[in-house]
């Protein structure tokens, strides 16, 4: 499993799907949420490029640059999610008599919660960019923009599900409240 870390971009789709379907804990839902955002970003890029052929505008060029940037961020987060969840599993594997176990679990859970929270934040940004793109895009690519919006929504909702699942295991009630409040704010957007 460790040799896979940081190599998401070099995996084939078949390899990734085989790993996803395996009994391994990673990749899992958090990585898939981030990949949904990356794919949605790429569809946004495609719509921009198709439209730029016929109607080059600075606004479309700016949106294209934004989608390219978001795709990279989502891919980094997909890899970060695998690493974060692996750290959680490793922390839970520490012998119960080890005094550092509780703090290592807490630290790992916090990071495993921050990653999907960032995916949700970027997903909201992506949805806003897609809404800006929709009326500008080529009519032939309306369905592609729509699929991108659905995938971005899936990225947000899936990431927030992962945030909330991780919060259920955290013991720092103040941190849980703070992160739940942030999740609710994202949910409301």
N, CA and C of each residue as an Amber inpcrd file, in Angstrom:
protein
   567
   0.8300000  -1.1920000   0.0000000   0.0000000   0.0000000   0.0000000
   0.8730000   1.2540000   0.0000000   1.9400000   1.2970000   0.7970000
   2.7720000   2.4950000   0.8940000   3.4070000   2.8620000  -0.4470000
   3.7550000   1.8750000  -1.2700000   4.3770000   2.2010000  -2.5420000
   3.4260000   2.9330000  -3.4790000   2.1260000   2.8500000  -3.2390000
   1.1390000   3.5260000  -4.0820000   1.0480000   5.0080000  -3.7640000
   1.3940000   5.4040000  -2.5550000   1.2340000   6.7920000  -2.1360000
   1.9950000   7.7250000  -3.0700000   1.3680000   8.8160000  -3.4200000
   2.0080000   9.8020000  -4.2630000   2.0660000   9.4280000  -5.7280000
   1.4760000   8.3120000  -6.0900000   1.5500000   7.8510000  -7.4670000
   0.1860000   7.8170000  -8.1430000  -0.7630000   8.5450000  -7.6270000
  -2.1140000   8.5070000  -8.1840000  -2.1090000   8.8490000  -9.6660000
  -1.3690000   9.8570000 -10.0470000  -1.3610000  10.3010000 -11.4470000
  -0.7580000   9.2740000 -12.3900000   0.0850000   8.4050000 -11.8710000
   0.7220000   7.4240000 -12.7520000  -0.0330000   6.0950000 -12.8030000
  -1.0500000   5.9330000 -11.9910000  -1.8440000   4.7000000 -12.0280000
  -2.7790000   4.7090000 -13.2310000  -3.0040000   3.5450000 -13.7760000
  -4.0210000   3.4540000 -14.8230000  -5.3950000   3.4640000 -14.1540000
  -6.4020000   3.7680000 -14.9430000  -7.7700000   3.7250000 -14.4090000
  -8.0810000   2.3200000 -13.9250000  -7.6940000   1.3120000 -14.7110000
  -7.9450000  -0.0770000 -14.3050000  -7.2790000  -0.4000000 -12.9720000
  -6.0200000   0.0180000 -12.8090000  -5.3150000  -0.2470000 -11.5480000
  -6.0040000   0.4410000 -10.3790000  -6.3760000   1.7030000 -10.5790000
  -7.0430000   2.4320000  -9.5030000  -8.3620000   1.7530000  -9.1330000
  -9.1490000   1.3880000 -10.1260000 -10.4430000   0.7550000  -9.8420000
 -10.2700000  -0.6000000  -9.1690000  -9.2430000  -1.3450000  -9.5660000
  -8.9700000  -2.6360000  -8.9230000  -8.5960000  -2.4190000  -7.4530000
  -7.7710000  -1.3960000  -7.1810000  -7.4010000  -1.0730000  -5.8000000
  -8.6210000  -0.6150000  -5.0100000  -9.4650000   0.1810000  -5.6490000
 -10.6710000   0.6790000  -4.9950000 -11.5960000  -0.4730000  -4.6160000
 -11.6920000  -1.4740000  -5.4640000 -12.5810000  -2.6120000  -5.2230000
 -11.9790000  -3.6480000  -4.2760000 -10.7220000  -3.4840000  -3.9190000
 -10.0460000  -4.4680000  -3.0700000 -10.4720000  -4.3290000  -1.6100000
  -9.9570000  -5.2120000  -0.7880000 -10.2470000  -5.1790000   0.6470000
  -9.3750000  -4.1580000   1.3820000  -8.5110000  -3.4670000   0.6670000
  -7.6600000  -2.4450000   1.2770000  -8.4950000  -1.2210000   1.6540000
  -8.1120000  -0.5590000   2.7370000  -8.8570000   0.6260000   3.1970000
  -8.6240000   1.8450000   2.3070000  -7.5390000   1.8340000   1.5430000
  -7.2710000   2.9450000   0.6220000  -6.9380000   2.3880000  -0.7510000
  -7.3150000   3.0850000  -1.7980000  -8.1050000   4.3120000  -1.7940000
  -9.5370000   4.0160000  -1.3690000 -10.1980000   5.0540000  -0.8960000
 -11.5780000   4.9120000  -0.4450000 -12.4080000   6.1020000  -0.8660000
 -13.4820000   6.3230000  -0.1280000 -14.4410000   7.3640000  -0.4700000
 -13.8600000   8.7600000  -0.5110000 -12.9080000   9.0490000   0.3510000
 -12.3030000  10.3790000   0.3470000 -11.5260000  10.6560000  -0.9240000
 -10.7730000   9.6640000  -1.3760000 -10.0320000   9.8190000  -2.6300000
 -10.9850000   9.9390000  -3.8090000 -12.0560000   9.1610000  -3.7760000
 -13.0390000   9.2140000  -4.8600000 -13.7340000  10.5740000  -4.8820000
 -14.0190000  11.1360000  -3.7130000 -14.6210000  12.4750000  -3.6620000
 -13.7020000  13.4860000  -4.3420000 -12.4180000  13.4270000  -4.0140000
 -11.4590000  14.3550000  -4.6160000 -11.3090000  14.1050000  -6.1150000
 -11.3000000  12.8460000  -6.5190000 -11.2170000  12.5390000  -7.9490000
 -12.4500000  13.0290000  -8.6960000 -13.6010000  12.9790000  -8.0540000
 -14.8140000  13.5250000  -8.6750000 -14.6260000  15.0080000  -8.9650000
 -14.0070000  15.7120000  -8.0270000 -13.7140000  17.1260000  -8.2420000
 -12.7200000  17.3350000  -9.3740000 -11.7080000  16.4690000  -9.4530000
 -10.7190000  16.5850000 -10.5310000 -11.3690000  16.3470000 -11.8900000
 -12.2120000  15.3340000 -11.9710000 -12.8870000  15.0310000 -13.2380000
 -13.8330000  16.1670000 -13.6160000 -14.5480000  16.7000000 -12.6400000
 -15.4400000  17.8390000 -12.9050000 -14.6380000  19.0370000 -13.4090000
 -13.4770000  19.2680000 -12.8160000 -12.6060000  20.3630000 -13.2610000
 -12.1680000  20.1520000 -14.7040000 -11.8250000  18.9080000 -15.0330000
 -11.3930000  18.6100000 -16.3950000 -12.5260000  18.7920000 -17.4020000
 -13.7400000  18.4480000 -17.0170000 -14.8790000  18.7100000 -17.9060000
 -15.0680000  20.2140000 -18.1010000 -14.8820000  20.9840000 -17.0380000
 -14.9370000  22.4390000 -17.1670000 -13.8700000  22.9440000 -18.1260000
 -12.6750000  22.3770000 -18.0280000 -11.5910000  22.7450000 -18.9480000
 -11.9660000  22.4240000 -20.3880000 -12.5610000  21.2450000 -20.5870000
 -12.9570000  20.8470000 -21.9310000 -13.9800000  21.8200000 -22.5160000
 -14.9810000  22.1800000 -21.7190000 -16.0020000  23.1240000 -22.1870000
 -15.3490000  24.4610000 -22.5450000 -14.4280000  24.9200000 -21.7160000
 -13.7180000  26.1720000 -22.0220000 -12.9590000  26.0590000 -23.3370000
 -12.2180000  24.9870000 -23.5090000 -11.4020000  24.8340000 -24.7240000
 -12.2710000  24.7430000 -25.9760000 -13.3660000  24.0010000 -25.8900000
 -14.2750000  23.9070000 -27.0390000 -14.8730000  25.2700000 -27.3800000
 -15.2160000  26.0170000 -26.3560000 -15.8340000  27.3290000 -26.5670000
 -14.8080000  28.3480000 -27.0370000 -13.5900000  28.2630000 -26.5200000
 -12.5330000  29.2020000 -26.9150000 -12.2000000  29.1080000 -28.4020000
 -12.4060000  27.9340000 -29.0000000 -12.1550000  27.7790000 -30.4360000
 -13.0300000  28.7270000 -31.2470000 -14.2530000  28.9180000 -30.7720000
 -15.2240000  29.7310000 -31.5150000 -15.3520000  31.1520000 -30.9800000
 -15.1630000  31.3010000 -29.6930000 -15.3900000  32.6180000 -29.0750000
 -14.3440000  32.8840000 -28.0020000 -13.1140000  33.2190000 -28.4120000
 -12.0710000  33.4580000 -27.4120000 -12.3340000  34.7340000 -26.6090000
 -12.4360000  34.5630000 -25.3000000 -12.6090000  35.7140000 -24.4090000
 -11.6620000  35.5730000 -23.2320000 -11.3360000  36.6920000 -22.6250000
 -10.4720000  36.6630000 -21.4440000 -11.1420000  35.9220000 -20.2980000
 -12.4500000  36.0710000 -20.1650000 -13.1590000  35.3970000 -19.0820000
 -13.0490000  33.8770000 -19.2210000 -13.1900000  33.3600000 -20.4440000
 -13.0450000  31.9160000 -20.6630000 -11.6120000  31.4640000 -20.4030000
 -10.6440000  32.2700000 -20.8060000  -9.2390000  31.9290000 -20.5510000
  -8.9640000  31.8800000 -19.0510000  -9.5330000  32.8230000 -18.3180000
  -9.3690000  32.8350000 -16.8600000 -10.0290000  31.6140000 -16.2230000
 -11.2210000  31.2710000 -16.6970000 -11.9080000  30.0860000 -16.1720000
 -11.1100000  28.8230000 -16.4730000 -10.5680000  28.7320000 -17.6680000
  -9.7550000  27.5710000 -18.0320000  -8.5710000  27.4310000 -17.0810000
  -7.8770000  28.5240000 -16.8290000  -6.7360000  28.4860000 -15.9030000
  -7.1910000  28.0410000 -14.5170000  -8.3400000  28.4900000 -14.1120000
  -8.8870000  28.1190000 -12.8020000  -9.1940000  26.6200000 -12.7490000
  -9.8300000  26.0880000 -13.7970000 -10.1600000  24.6580000 -13.8250000
  -8.9000000  23.7980000 -13.8150000  -7.8840000  24.2200000 -14.5500000
  -6.6170000  23.4810000 -14.5700000  -6.0010000  23.4660000 -13.1730000
  -6.0180000  24.6010000 -12.5050000  -5.4830000  24.6980000 -11.1450000
  -6.2740000  23.8220000 -10.1720000  -7.5910000  23.8710000 -10.2700000
  -8.4330000  23.0670000  -9.3740000  -8.1920000  21.5760000  -9.5760000
  -8.0310000  21.1650000 -10.8180000  -7.7810000  19.7460000 -11.0870000
  -6.5330000  19.2790000 -10.3390000  -5.4750000  20.0710000 -10.4070000
  -4.2430000  19.7220000  -9.7030000  -4.4320000  19.6540000  -8.1990000
  -5.1790000  20.6050000  -7.6590000  -5.4310000  20.6040000  -6.2110000
  -6.2480000  19.3840000  -5.7900000  -7.2590000  19.0480000  -6.5770000
  -8.0710000  17.8730000  -6.2420000  -7.2400000  16.5900000  -6.2930000
  -6.3590000  16.4680000  -7.2850000  -5.5190000  15.2730000  -7.3600000
  -4.5770000  15.1860000  -6.1650000  -4.0180000  16.3180000  -5.7630000
  -3.1650000  16.3230000  -4.5670000  -3.9590000  15.8930000  -3.3370000
  -5.1930000  16.3500000  -3.2470000  -6.0350000  15.9860000  -2.1020000
  -6.4330000  14.5140000  -2.1360000  -6.6020000  13.9500000  -3.3210000
  -6.9020000  12.5150000  -3.4160000  -5.7430000  11.7080000  -2.8420000
  -4.5270000  12.1200000  -3.1680000  -3.3490000  11.4490000  -2.6160000
  -3.2230000  11.7100000  -1.1180000  -3.5000000  12.9470000  -0.7110000
  -3.4230000  13.2950000   0.7150000  -4.4370000  12.5020000   1.5260000
  -5.6020000  12.2490000   0.9410000  -6.6120000  11.4740000   1.6520000
  -6.1250000  10.0520000   1.9050000  -5.4980000   9.4530000   0.9130000
  -4.9520000   8.1060000   1.1090000  -3.9210000   8.1070000   2.2310000
  -3.0260000   9.0810000   2.2040000  -1.9860000   9.1720000   3.2370000
  -2.5890000   9.4110000   4.6110000  -3.5630000  10.3190000   4.6720000
  -4.1790000  10.6560000   5.9640000  -4.9040000   9.4580000   6.5560000
  -5.6460000   8.7400000   5.7360000  -6.3740000   7.5970000   6.2800000
  -5.4150000   6.4730000   6.6690000  -4.3490000   6.3010000   5.9050000
  -3.3360000   5.3050000   6.2810000  -2.7260000   5.6520000   7.6340000
  -2.5150000   6.9460000   7.8930000  -1.9720000   7.3790000   9.1840000
  -2.9540000   7.0850000  10.3170000  -4.2440000   7.2360000  10.0560000
  -5.2560000   6.8980000  11.0690000  -5.1770000   5.4100000  11.3880000
  -5.1410000   4.5860000  10.3690000  -5.0840000   3.1400000  10.5850000
  -3.8060000   2.7510000  11.3300000  -2.7050000   3.3990000  10.9760000
  -1.4340000   3.1360000  11.6510000  -1.5170000   3.5340000  13.1280000
  -2.1280000   4.6760000  13.4000000  -2.2510000   5.1460000  14.7880000
  -3.1100000   4.1940000  15.6170000  -4.1930000   3.7150000  15.0380000
  -5.0330000   2.7530000  15.7630000  -4.3050000   1.4330000  15.9920000
  -3.2920000   1.1590000  15.1760000  -2.5200000  -0.0680000  15.3290000
  -1.4580000   0.0000000  16.4160000  -1.2340000   1.1780000  16.9850000
  -0.2500000   1.3290000  18.0600000  -0.7580000   0.5970000  19.2950000
   0.1430000  -0.0680000  19.9610000  -0.2190000  -0.8090000  21.1730000
  -0.9120000   0.1130000  22.1690000  -1.9690000  -0.3710000  22.7770000
  -2.7650000   0.4370000  23.7160000  -1.9590000   0.9010000  24.9300000
  -0.8900000   0.2150000  25.2420000  -0.0680000   0.6150000  26.3910000
   0.8660000   1.7850000  26.0570000   1.0040000   2.1000000  24.7970000
   1.8710000   3.2040000  24.3660000   1.1910000   4.5330000  24.7020000
   1.8920000   5.3730000  25.4740000   1.3240000   6.6510000  25.9160000
   1.0550000   7.6150000  24.7640000   1.7160000   7.4370000  23.6530000
   1.5330000   8.3540000  22.5190000   0.3340000   7.9730000  21.6390000
  -0.2630000   6.8200000  21.9140000  -1.3290000   6.3180000  21.0360000
  -2.4860000   7.3060000  20.8940000  -3.0260000   7.7830000  21.9910000
  -4.2010000   8.6660000  21.9380000  -3.9000000   9.9550000  21.1790000
  -2.7380000  10.5450000  21.4370000  -2.4170000  11.8000000  20.7460000
  -2.1460000  11.5610000  19.2640000  -1.5710000  10.4250000  18.9320000
  -1.3240000  10.1250000  17.5140000  -2.6300000   9.8460000  16.7800000
  -3.5650000   9.1870000  17.4470000  -4.8860000   8.9620000  16.8410000
  -5.5780000  10.3050000  16.6210000  -5.5490000  11.1490000  17.6460000
  -6.2070000  12.4610000  17.5420000  -5.6090000  13.2850000  16.4090000
  -4.2970000  13.2930000  16.3170000  -3.6170000  14.0550000  15.2730000
  -3.9500000  13.5070000  13.8840000  -3.9380000  12.1930000  13.7610000
  -4.2370000  11.5670000  12.4680000  -5.6900000  11.8060000  12.0660000
  -6.5980000  11.7130000  13.0220000  -8.0140000  11.9640000  12.7210000
  -8.2460000  13.4120000  12.2970000  -7.5490000  14.3290000  12.9400000
  -7.6930000  15.7360000  12.5800000  -7.2710000  15.9570000  11.1260000
  -6.1380000  15.4050000  10.7440000  -5.6770000  15.5560000   9.3590000
  -6.6220000  14.8380000   8.3920000  -7.1030000  13.6670000   8.7970000
  -8.0320000  12.9150000   7.9400000  -9.3690000  13.6260000   7.8000000
  -9.6480000  14.5740000   8.6610000 -10.8690000  15.3780000   8.5720000
 -10.6140000  16.6540000   7.7820000  -9.4400000  17.2160000   7.9370000
  -9.1100000  18.4600000   7.2170000  -9.0390000  18.2440000   5.7010000
  -8.5550000  17.0900000   5.2880000  -8.4210000  16.8430000   3.8450000
  -9.7870000  16.8650000   3.1550000 -10.7710000  16.0800000   3.5940000
 -12.0640000  16.1610000   2.9090000 -12.7590000  17.5110000   3.0930000
 -12.4740000  18.1870000   4.1910000 -13.0460000  19.5240000   4.3590000
 -12.5200000  20.4470000   3.2550000 -11.2490000  20.3240000   2.9430000
 -10.6690000  21.1270000   1.8620000 -11.2670000  20.7210000   0.5130000
 -11.5070000  19.4270000   0.3180000 -12.1580000  18.9680000  -0.9170000
 -13.5240000  19.6370000  -1.0590000 -14.2790000  19.6840000   0.0360000
 -15.6060000  20.3130000  -0.0010000 -15.4980000  21.8010000  -0.3240000
 -14.5300000  22.4780000   0.2850000 -14.3430000  23.9090000   0.0160000
 -14.0270000  24.1550000  -1.4600000 -13.1080000  23.3550000  -1.9920000
 -12.7520000  23.5080000  -3.4060000 -13.9210000  23.1350000  -4.3090000
 -14.7030000  22.1480000  -3.8810000 -15.8740000  21.7530000  -4.6630000
 -16.8820000  22.8810000  -4.7790000 -17.0600000  23.6400000  -3.7010000
 -17.9550000  24.8060000  -3.7350000 -17.4030000  25.8470000  -4.7100000
 -16.0890000  26.0880000  -4.6380000 -15.4560000  27.0280000  -5.5740000
 -15.6630000  26.5680000  -7.0180000 -15.4870000  25.2750000  -7.2350000
 -15.6530000  24.7110000  -8.5680000 -17.0850000  24.8930000  -9.0650000
 -18.0510000  24.6250000  -8.2090000 -19.4530000  24.8150000  -8.5990000
 -19.7250000  26.2630000  -9.0000000 -19.1640000  27.1930000  -8.2590000
 -19.3480000  28.6070000  -8.5990000 -18.7340000  28.9250000  -9.9620000
 -17.5550000  28.3760000 -10.2250000 -16.9140000  28.5910000 -11.5280000
 -17.7260000  27.9530000 -12.6550000 -18.2810000  26.7790000 -12.3890000
 -19.1050000  26.1120000 -13.4030000 -20.3810000  26.9040000 -13.6850000
 -20.9350000  27.5200000 -12.6560000 -22.1220000  28.3740000 -12.8540000
 -21.7780000  29.5910000 -13.7050000 -20.5750000  30.1120000 -13.5340000
 -20.1220000  31.2250000 -14.3710000 -19.9400000  30.7570000 -15.8130000
 -19.4150000  29.5470000 -15.9770000 -19.1480000  29.0000000 -17.3050000
 -20.4240000  28.6600000 -18.0720000 -21.4250000  28.1490000 -17.3910000
 -22.6170000  27.6070000 -18.0580000 -23.1940000  28.5190000 -19.1380000
 -23.4540000  29.7930000 -18.8690000 -24.0430000  30.6290000 -19.9210000
 -23.0420000  31.0370000 -21.0110000 -21.7570000  30.8550000 -20.7490000
 -20.7260000  31.2460000 -21.7170000 -20.3410000  30.1030000 -22.6460000
 -20.5520000  28.8760000 -22.1760000 -20.0820000  27.7010000 -22.9010000
 -20.8460000  27.4330000 -24.1820000 -20.1940000  26.6920000 -25.0440000
 -20.7910000  26.2690000 -26.3050000 -22.0510000  25.4480000 -26.0390000
 -23.0730000  25.6420000 -26.8550000 -24.3270000  24.8950000 -26.6800000
 -24.1070000  23.3950000 -26.8470000 -23.1320000  23.0220000 -27.6600000
 -22.8400000  21.6050000 -27.8670000 -22.2400000  20.9470000 -26.6270000
 -21.7840000  21.7460000 -25.6940000 -21.1430000  21.1730000 -24.5040000
 -21.9550000  21.4030000 -23.2310000 -23.2240000  21.7410000 -23.3950000
 -24.0850000  21.9730000 -22.2270000 -24.1650000  20.7320000 -21.3400000
 -24.2850000  19.5530000 -21.9400000 -24.3780000  18.3410000 -21.1170000
 -23.0730000  18.0860000 -20.3660000 -21.9410000  18.4230000 -20.9760000
 -20.6530000  18.2520000 -20.2970000 -20.5560000  19.1700000 -19.0800000
 -21.0220000  20.4000000 -19.2390000 -21.0360000  21.3360000 -18.1070000
 -21.9780000  20.8280000 -17.0180000 -23.0990000  20.2450000 -17.4210000
 -24.0450000  19.6910000 -16.4490000 -23.4660000  18.5110000 -15.6930000
 -22.7900000  17.6230000 -16.4080000 -22.1380000  16.4820000 -15.7510000
 -21.0690000  16.9880000 -14.7860000 -20.3200000  17.9940000 -15.2010000
 -19.3030000  18.5800000 -14.3170000 -19.9410000  19.0970000 -13.0380000
 -21.0760000  19.7700000 -13.1620000 -21.7590000  20.3020000 -11.9750000
 -22.2290000  19.1760000 -11.0620000 -22.7520000  18.1020000 -11.6430000
 -23.1830000  16.9650000 -10.8170000 -21.9940000  16.3150000 -10.1100000
 -20.8780000  16.1660000 -10.8130000 -19.6880000  15.5830000 -10.1860000
 -19.1270000  16.4870000  -9.0970000 -19.1510000  17.7860000  -9.3260000
 -18.6810000  18.7220000  -8.2990000 -19.5740000  18.6440000  -7.0660000
 -20.8770000  18.5320000  -7.2850000 -21.8120000  18.3750000  -6.1640000
 -21.5270000  17.0780000  -5.4170000 -21.2750000  16.0110000  -6.1650000
 -20.9350000  14.7280000  -5.5350000 -19.6490000  14.8500000  -4.7220000
 -18.6750000  15.5920000  -5.2390000 -17.4190000  15.7890000  -4.5080000
 -17.6800000  16.4790000  -3.1790000 -18.5030000  17.5240000  -3.2000000
 -18.8110000  18.2710000  -1.9730000 -19.5480000  17.3840000  -0.9800000
 -20.6150000  16.7570000  -1.4180000 -21.4360000  15.9470000  -0.5020000
 -20.6600000  14.7510000   0.0450000 -19.8830000  14.1150000  -0.8190000
 -19.0920000  12.9580000  -0.3900000 -18.0040000  13.3690000   0.5920000
 -17.3550000  14.4870000   0.3170000 -16.3080000  14.9700000   1.2220000
 -16.8940000  15.3150000   2.5850000 -18.0530000  15.9690000   2.5970000
 -18.6780000  16.3220000   3.8810000 -19.1080000  15.0810000   4.6520000
 -19.5100000  14.0460000   3.9500000 -19.8270000  12.7790000   4.6160000
 -18.5820000  12.2450000   5.3190000 -17.4400000  12.3010000   4.6390000
 -16.1900000  11.8470000   5.2520000 -15.7890000  12.7170000   6.4320000
 -15.9980000  14.0200000   6.3290000 -15.7160000  14.9120000   7.4580000
 -16.5200000  14.4590000   8.6680000 -17.7970000  14.2730000   8.4760000
 -18.6880000  13.9450000   9.6010000 -18.4000000  12.5660000  10.1800000
 -18.0430000  11.6320000   9.3440000 -17.6960000  10.3040000   9.8520000
 -16.4550000  10.3990000  10.7350000 -15.4570000  11.1550000  10.2920000
 -14.2370000  11.3090000  11.0890000 -14.4920000  12.0810000  12.3770000
 -15.3650000  13.0780000  12.3180000 -15.6860000  13.8500000  13.5290000
 -16.2750000  12.9600000  14.6180000 -16.9970000  11.9440000  14.2240000
 -17.6230000  11.0440000  15.2000000 -16.5920000  10.3120000  16.0580000
 -15.3660000  10.1990000  15.5710000 -14.3210000   9.4950000  16.3140000
 -13.4130000  10.4310000  17.0990000 -13.5690000  11.7230000  16.9050000
 -12.6970000  12.6890000  17.5780000 -13.1960000  12.9750000  18.9890000
 -12.2600000  13.1520000  19.9080000 -12.6220000  13.3830000  21.3140000
 -12.5760000  14.8500000  21.7180000 -11.8810000  15.6630000  20.9490000
 -11.7730000  17.0910000  21.2540000 -13.0850000  17.7590000  20.8450000
 -13.9870000  17.9160000  21.8180000 -15.3340000  18.4120000  21.5310000
 -15.3210000  19.8140000  20.9330000 -14.4180000  20.6700000  21.3730000
 -14.3420000  22.0220000  20.8160000 -13.9690000  21.9690000  19.3320000
 -13.0130000  21.1180000  18.9980000 -12.6050000  20.9670000  17.5960000
 -13.7440000  20.3680000  16.7750000 -14.4290000  19.3950000  17.3420000
 -15.5620000  18.7800000  16.6420000 -16.6260000  19.8310000  16.3410000
 -16.9550000  20.6450000  17.3350000 -17.9650000  21.6950000  17.1310000
 -17.5360000  22.6760000  16.0530000 -16.2800000  23.0870000  16.1030000
 -15.7630000  24.0390000  15.1190000 -15.8270000  23.4570000  13.7050000
 -15.3990000  22.2080000  13.5660000 -15.3770000  21.5920000  12.2420000
 -16.7870000  21.2660000  11.7530000 -17.6760000  20.9100000  12.6590000
 -19.0690000  20.6470000  12.2670000 -19.7380000  21.9370000  11.8090000
 -19.4320000  23.0320000  12.4860000 -19.9800000  24.3340000  12.0840000
 -19.4990000  24.6820000  10.6700000 -18.2160000  24.4420000  10.4050000
 -17.6710000  24.7090000   9.0680000 -18.3210000  23.8010000   8.0270000
 -18.5430000  22.5400000   8.3930000 -19.1970000  21.6050000   7.4680000
 -20.6230000  22.0450000   7.1680000 -21.3330000  22.4980000   8.1890000
 -22.7080000  22.9850000   7.9900000 -22.7260000  24.1980000   7.0700000
 -21.7550000  25.0880000   7.2430000 -21.6820000  26.2750000   6.3870000
 -21.4520000  25.8710000   4.9280000 -20.6050000  24.8710000   4.7080000
 -20.3700000  24.3860000   3.3480000 -21.6200000  23.7080000   2.7960000
 -22.2850000  22.9540000   3.6560000 -23.5150000  22.2550000   3.2650000
 -24.5960000  23.2340000   2.8260000 -24.6150000  24.3980000   3.4390000
 -25.6490000  25.4000000   3.1510000 -25.4000000  26.1670000   1.8540000
 -24.2090000  26.0350000   1.2990000 -23.8920000  26.8150000   0.0820000
 -24.4500000  26.1670000  -1.1660000
